[in-house]
Amino acid sequence: MKNFNKIQTEKVEVMALFGYEMTPCQPLTFRRRGESETEVSELLQTHVRFVSGVALHIFDILVGREKMTLEFNSRDLSWYLTQ
């Protein structure tokens, strides 16, 4: 039986606003490889998770009506999108 609920993660480029009011970082848009920019409709929640001494900043976002997660790796400064 196939699992149709696979979580897909891909590296993306993110345009973010840093140091704005009470939110230290707010992703505004992201770009997948070979595609145009996608605007973040709403920032739902943020939190930090520590894995092997690396801070992973997690951003739950809405793009239109679709919920997604952007993750920022503080060690290599990379962004990942999870659907």
N, CA, C and O atoms as a GROMACS GRO file, in nm:
protein
  332
    1MET      N    1   0.083  -0.118   0.000
    1MET     CA    2   0.000   0.000   0.000
    1MET      C    3   0.088   0.124   0.000
    1MET      O    4   0.181   0.134   0.080
    2LYS      N    5   0.061   0.219  -0.088
    2LYS     CA    6   0.141   0.340  -0.100
    2LYS      C    7   0.099   0.442   0.005
    2LYS      O    8  -0.018   0.450   0.043
    3ASN      N    9   0.197   0.520   0.052
    3ASN     CA   10   0.170   0.629   0.144
    3ASN      C   11   0.158   0.758   0.063
    3ASN      O   12   0.257   0.808   0.012
    4PHE      N   13   0.038   0.810   0.052
    4PHE     CA   14   0.014   0.930  -0.026
    4PHE      C   15   0.034   1.057   0.056
    4PHE      O   16   0.022   1.167   0.002
    5ASN      N   17   0.064   1.045   0.183
    5ASN     CA   18   0.083   1.160   0.271
    5ASN      C   19   0.231   1.187   0.297
    5ASN      O   20   0.267   1.227   0.407
    6LYS      N   21   0.316   1.167   0.197
    6LYS     CA   22   0.458   1.191   0.214
    6LYS      C   23   0.484   1.340   0.231
    6LYS      O   24   0.429   1.423   0.160
    7ILE      N   25   0.570   1.371   0.327
    7ILE     CA   26   0.610   1.510   0.348
    7ILE      C   27   0.727   1.539   0.256
    7ILE      O   28   0.826   1.465   0.254
    8GLN      N   29   0.716   1.647   0.180
    8GLN     CA   30   0.820   1.685   0.086
    8GLN      C   31   0.894   1.806   0.140
    8GLN      O   32   0.831   1.904   0.181
    9THR      N   33   1.027   1.800   0.140
    9THR     CA   34   1.111   1.910   0.184
    9THR      C   35   1.203   1.948   0.070
    9THR      O   36   1.264   1.862   0.006
   10GLU      N   37   1.214   2.079   0.045
   10GLU     CA   38   1.303   2.126  -0.060
   10GLU      C   39   1.370   2.255  -0.018
   10GLU      O   40   1.312   2.335   0.056
   11LYS      N   41   1.491   2.275  -0.064
   11LYS     CA   42   1.566   2.396  -0.034
   11LYS      C   43   1.507   2.510  -0.117
   11LYS      O   44   1.479   2.494  -0.236
   12VAL      N   45   1.489   2.627  -0.053
   12VAL     CA   46   1.432   2.744  -0.120
   12VAL      C   47   1.512   2.869  -0.085
   12VAL      O   48   1.588   2.870   0.012
   13GLU      N   49   1.492   2.973  -0.164
   13GLU     CA   50   1.545   3.106  -0.134
   13GLU      C   51   1.433   3.185  -0.070
   13GLU      O   52   1.320   3.181  -0.117
   14VAL      N   53   1.464   3.258   0.038
   14VAL     CA   54   1.361   3.331   0.112
   14VAL      C   55   1.400   3.478   0.124
   14VAL      O   56   1.515   3.511   0.150
   15MET      N   57   1.301   3.565   0.104
   15MET     CA   58   1.316   3.708   0.134
   15MET      C   59   1.245   3.729   0.266
   15MET      O   60   1.125   3.703   0.278
   16ALA      N   61   1.320   3.776   0.367
   16ALA     CA   62   1.262   3.791   0.501
   16ALA      C   63   1.291   3.930   0.556
   16ALA      O   64   1.389   3.994   0.517
   17LEU      N   65   1.206   3.973   0.645
   17LEU     CA   66   1.221   4.100   0.714
   17LEU      C   67   1.271   4.069   0.854
   17LEU      O   68   1.207   3.996   0.928
   18PHE      N   69   1.387   4.126   0.891
   18PHE     CA   70   1.446   4.099   1.022
   18PHE      C   71   1.430   4.220   1.113
   18PHE      O   72   1.442   4.334   1.069
   19GLY      N   73   1.402   4.194   1.240
   19GLY     CA   74   1.396   4.298   1.340
   19GLY      C   75   1.277   4.390   1.328
   19GLY      O   76   1.290   4.511   1.349
   20TYR      N   77   1.160   4.338   1.295
   20TYR     CA   78   1.040   4.418   1.278
   20TYR      C   79   0.949   4.400   1.399
   20TYR      O   80   0.899   4.289   1.423
   21GLU      N   81   0.926   4.506   1.474
   21GLU     CA   82   0.839   4.508   1.591
   21GLU      C   83   0.868   4.390   1.684
   21GLU      O   84   0.982   4.373   1.727
   22MET      N   85   0.768   4.310   1.718
   22MET     CA   86   0.785   4.200   1.812
   22MET      C   87   0.829   4.070   1.744
   22MET      O   88   0.856   3.971   1.812
   23THR      N   89   0.835   4.069   1.612
   23THR     CA   90   0.876   3.950   1.539
   23THR      C   91   1.019   3.971   1.489
   23THR      O   92   1.041   4.054   1.400
   24PRO      N   93   1.116   3.897   1.543
   24PRO     CA   94   1.255   3.919   1.501
   24PRO      C   95   1.282   3.881   1.355
   24PRO      O   96   1.374   3.935   1.294
   25CYS      N   97   1.202   3.790   1.298
   25CYS     CA   98   1.218   3.751   1.158
   25CYS      C   99   1.081   3.714   1.103
   25CYS      O  100   1.005   3.640   1.165
   26GLN      N  101   1.052   3.767   0.984
   26GLN     CA  102   0.924   3.735   0.919
   26GLN      C  103   0.949   3.707   0.772
   26GLN      O  104   0.985   3.798   0.697
   27PRO      N  105   0.930   3.581   0.728
   27PRO     CA  106   0.945   3.550   0.586
   27PRO      C  107   0.835   3.619   0.504
   27PRO      O  108   0.718   3.614   0.541
   28LEU      N  109   0.875   3.684   0.394
   28LEU     CA  110   0.780   3.756   0.310
   28LEU      C  111   0.748   3.680   0.181
   28LEU      O  112   0.632   3.667   0.143
   29THR      N  113   0.852   3.629   0.115
   29THR     CA  114   0.836   3.551  -0.008
   29THR      C  115   0.939   3.439  -0.009
   29THR      O  116   1.038   3.444   0.064
   30PHE      N  117   0.914   3.338  -0.093
   30PHE     CA  118   1.014   3.234  -0.115
   30PHE      C  119   1.011   3.196  -0.262
   30PHE      O  120   0.912   3.218  -0.332
   31ARG      N  121   1.121   3.138  -0.307
   31ARG     CA  122   1.134   3.098  -0.447
   31ARG      C  123   1.189   2.955  -0.453
   31ARG      O  124   1.296   2.925  -0.400
   32ARG      N  125   1.112   2.870  -0.519
   32ARG     CA  126   1.159   2.734  -0.548
   32ARG      C  127   1.248   2.739  -0.670
   32ARG      O  128   1.240   2.831  -0.751
   33ARG      N  129   1.333   2.639  -0.684
   33ARG     CA  130   1.424   2.632  -0.799
   33ARG      C  131   1.344   2.631  -0.928
   33ARG      O  132   1.254   2.549  -0.947
   34GLY      N  133   1.377   2.725  -1.017
   34GLY     CA  134   1.314   2.731  -1.148
   34GLY      C  135   1.175   2.790  -1.151
   34GLY      O  136   1.109   2.786  -1.255
   35GLU      N  137   1.128   2.846  -1.039
   35GLU     CA  138   0.995   2.904  -1.033
   35GLU      C  139   1.002   3.050  -0.992
   35GLU      O  140   1.106   3.098  -0.948
   36SER      N  141   0.889   3.121  -1.007
   36SER     CA  142   0.884   3.261  -0.965
   36SER      C  143   0.857   3.269  -0.814
   36SER      O  144   0.828   3.168  -0.750
   37GLU      N  145   0.868   3.390  -0.760
   37GLU     CA  146   0.847   3.410  -0.617
   37GLU      C  147   0.703   3.380  -0.576
   37GLU      O  148   0.609   3.405  -0.651
   38THR      N  149   0.690   3.325  -0.456
   38THR     CA  150   0.560   3.297  -0.397
   38THR      C  151   0.548   3.382  -0.271
   38THR      O  152   0.637   3.382  -0.187
   39GLU      N  153   0.438   3.455  -0.259
   39GLU     CA  154   0.418   3.543  -0.144
   39GLU      C  155   0.358   3.467  -0.026
   39GLU      O  156   0.267   3.385  -0.042
   40VAL      N  157   0.411   3.495   0.092
   40VAL     CA  158   0.357   3.439   0.216
   40VAL      C  159   0.236   3.521   0.254
   40VAL      O  160   0.247   3.642   0.275
   41SER      N  161   0.119   3.457   0.263
   41SER     CA  162  -0.005   3.528   0.295
   41SER      C  163  -0.012   3.565   0.442
   41SER      O  164  -0.056   3.675   0.478
   42GLU      N  165   0.032   3.472   0.528
   42GLU     CA  166   0.020   3.496   0.672
   42GLU      C  167   0.123   3.413   0.748
   42GLU      O  168   0.148   3.297   0.714
   43LEU      N  169   0.181   3.473   0.850
   43LEU     CA  170   0.270   3.402   0.942
   43LEU      C  171   0.184   3.354   1.058
   43LEU      O  172   0.128   3.434   1.132
   44LEU      N  173   0.175   3.222   1.075
   44LEU     CA  174   0.086   3.165   1.176
   44LEU      C  175   0.155   3.151   1.311
   44LEU      O  176   0.099   3.188   1.414
   45GLN      N  177   0.276   3.097   1.310
   45GLN     CA  178   0.344   3.065   1.436
   45GLN      C  179   0.493   3.049   1.411
   45GLN      O  180   0.533   3.008   1.302
   46THR      N  181   0.574   3.081   1.510
   46THR     CA  182   0.717   3.057   1.501
   46THR      C  183   0.766   2.987   1.628
   46THR      O  184   0.710   3.007   1.736
   47HIS      N  185   0.868   2.907   1.614
   47HIS     CA  186   0.934   2.847   1.730
   47HIS      C  187   1.073   2.802   1.690
   47HIS      O  188   1.106   2.797   1.571
   48VAL      N  189   1.154   2.771   1.788
   48VAL     CA  190   1.293   2.728   1.765
   48VAL      C  191   1.307   2.587   1.818
   48VAL      O  192   1.257   2.554   1.925
   49ARG      N  193   1.376   2.503   1.741
   49ARG     CA  194   1.406   2.366   1.782
   49ARG      C  195   1.557   2.348   1.772
   49ARG      O  196   1.617   2.390   1.674
   50PHE      N  197   1.617   2.286   1.872
   50PHE     CA  198   1.761   2.263   1.872
   50PHE      C  199   1.788   2.116   1.839
   50PHE      O  200   1.738   2.026   1.906
   51VAL      N  201   1.869   2.094   1.735
   51VAL     CA  202   1.904   1.960   1.693
   51VAL      C  203   2.056   1.953   1.680
   51VAL      O  204   2.114   2.022   1.596
   52SER      N  205   2.119   1.872   1.761
   52SER     CA  206   2.266   1.855   1.759
   52SER      C  207   2.339   1.989   1.768
   52SER      O  208   2.435   2.012   1.696
   53GLY      N  209   2.292   2.075   1.856
   53GLY     CA  210   2.357   2.204   1.877
   53GLY      C  211   2.328   2.309   1.772
   53GLY      O  212   2.388   2.417   1.775
   54VAL      N  213   2.237   2.281   1.681
   54VAL     CA  214   2.201   2.376   1.575
   54VAL      C  215   2.059   2.426   1.602
   54VAL      O  216   1.967   2.348   1.625
   55ALA      N  217   2.042   2.558   1.597
   55ALA     CA  218   1.909   2.617   1.614
   55ALA      C  219   1.836   2.614   1.480
   55ALA      O  220   1.885   2.669   1.381
   56LEU      N  221   1.720   2.551   1.477
   56LEU     CA  222   1.634   2.549   1.360
   56LEU      C  223   1.514   2.639   1.390
   56LEU      O  224   1.436   2.610   1.480
   57HIS      N  225   1.500   2.746   1.315
   57HIS     CA  226   1.390   2.840   1.333
   57HIS      C  227   1.276   2.796   1.242
   57HIS      O  228   1.292   2.792   1.120
   58ILE      N  229   1.162   2.764   1.300
   58ILE     CA  230   1.048   2.708   1.229
   58ILE      C  231   0.940   2.815   1.214
   58ILE      O  232   0.902   2.880   1.311
   59PHE      N  233   0.890   2.832   1.091
   59PHE     CA  234   0.787   2.930   1.061
   59PHE      C  235   0.669   2.857   0.995
   59PHE      O  236   0.682   2.808   0.883
   60ASP      N  237   0.557   2.850   1.063
   60ASP     CA  238   0.436   2.795   1.004
   60ASP      C  239   0.367   2.910   0.931
   60ASP      O  240   0.339   3.014   0.990
   61ILE      N  241   0.341   2.890   0.801
   61ILE     CA  242   0.289   2.998   0.717
   61ILE      C  243   0.168   2.952   0.637
   61ILE      O  244   0.143   2.832   0.623
   62LEU      N  245   0.095   3.049   0.584
   62LEU     CA  246  -0.010   3.023   0.487
   62LEU      C  247   0.031   3.085   0.355
   62LEU      O  248   0.081   3.198   0.350
   63VAL      N  249   0.009   3.008   0.248
   63VAL     CA  250   0.025   3.058   0.112
   63VAL      C  251  -0.110   3.036   0.047
   63VAL      O  252  -0.147   2.924   0.011
   64GLY      N  253  -0.184   3.145   0.034
   64GLY     CA  254  -0.325   3.130  -0.006
   64GLY      C  255  -0.398   3.061   0.108
   64GLY      O  256  -0.407   3.114   0.218
   65ARG      N  257  -0.450   2.941   0.081
   65ARG     CA  258  -0.517   2.861   0.185
   65ARG      C  259  -0.434   2.740   0.226
   65ARG      O  260  -0.479   2.659   0.308
   66GLU      N  261  -0.316   2.726   0.168
   66GLU     CA  262  -0.233   2.609   0.195
   66GLU      C  263  -0.134   2.636   0.308
   66GLU      O  264  -0.060   2.735   0.305
   67LYS      N  265  -0.132   2.547   0.407
   67LYS     CA  266  -0.040   2.559   0.520
   67LYS      C  267   0.093   2.494   0.483
   67LYS      O  268   0.097   2.382   0.432
   68MET      N  269   0.202   2.566   0.509
   68MET     CA  270   0.336   2.518   0.481
   68MET      C  271   0.426   2.555   0.597
   68MET      O  272   0.387   2.630   0.686
   69THR      N  273   0.547   2.500   0.596
   69THR     CA  274   0.646   2.533   0.699
   69THR      C  275   0.776   2.571   0.633
   69THR      O  276   0.827   2.500   0.546
   70LEU      N  277   0.831   2.685   0.675
   70LEU     CA  278   0.966   2.725   0.635
   70LEU      C  279   1.057   2.702   0.754
   70LEU      O  280   1.020   2.732   0.868
   71GLU      N  281   1.176   2.649   0.728
   71GLU     CA  282   1.270   2.618   0.834
   71GLU      C  283   1.404   2.683   0.800
   71GLU      O  284   1.457   2.663   0.690
   72PHE      N  285   1.459   2.760   0.894
   72PHE     CA  286   1.587   2.827   0.875
   72PHE      C  287   1.692   2.757   0.961
   72PHE      O  288   1.676   2.747   1.082
   73ASN      N  289   1.800   2.710   0.898
   73ASN     CA  290   1.909   2.643   0.967
   73ASN      C  291   2.014   2.748   1.002
   73ASN      O  292   2.074   2.808   0.912
   74SER      N  293   2.037   2.770   1.132
   74SER     CA  294   2.128   2.876   1.174
   74SER      C  295   2.275   2.841   1.152
   74SER      O  296   2.360   2.930   1.156
   75ARG      N  297   2.307   2.716   1.128
   75ARG     CA  298   2.446   2.678   1.105
   75ARG      C  299   2.491   2.712   0.964
   75ARG      O  300   2.594   2.778   0.946
   76ASP      N  301   2.416   2.669   0.864
   76ASP     CA  302   2.458   2.695   0.725
   76ASP      C  303   2.374   2.803   0.657
   76ASP      O  304   2.390   2.828   0.537
   77LEU      N  305   2.285   2.867   0.733
   77LEU     CA  306   2.202   2.980   0.684
   77LEU      C  307   2.116   2.941   0.563
   77LEU      O  308   2.094   3.022   0.472
   78SER      N  309   2.066   2.819   0.563
   78SER     CA  310   1.982   2.772   0.453
   78SER      C  311   1.836   2.766   0.498
   78SER      O  312   1.805   2.750   0.616
   79TRP      N  313   1.747   2.778   0.399
   79TRP     CA  314   1.602   2.771   0.420
   79TRP      C  315   1.547   2.648   0.351
   79TRP      O  316   1.591   2.611   0.242
   80TYR      N  317   1.448   2.584   0.416
   80TYR     CA  318   1.382   2.467   0.358
   80TYR      C  319   1.230   2.485   0.370
   80TYR      O  320   1.179   2.537   0.469
   81LEU      N  321   1.160   2.442   0.268
   81LEU     CA  322   1.014   2.445   0.265
   81LEU      C  323   0.963   2.304   0.283
   81LEU      O  324   1.010   2.211   0.216
   82THR      N  325   0.866   2.287   0.372
   82THR     CA  326   0.803   2.157   0.393
   82THR      C  327   0.654   2.168   0.366
   82THR      O  328   0.587   2.259   0.416
   83GLN      N  329   0.603   2.075   0.285
   83GLN     CA  330   0.460   2.073   0.253
   83GLN      C  331   0.401   1.945   0.304
   83GLN      O  332   0.281   1.921   0.287
   0.00000   0.00000   0.00000
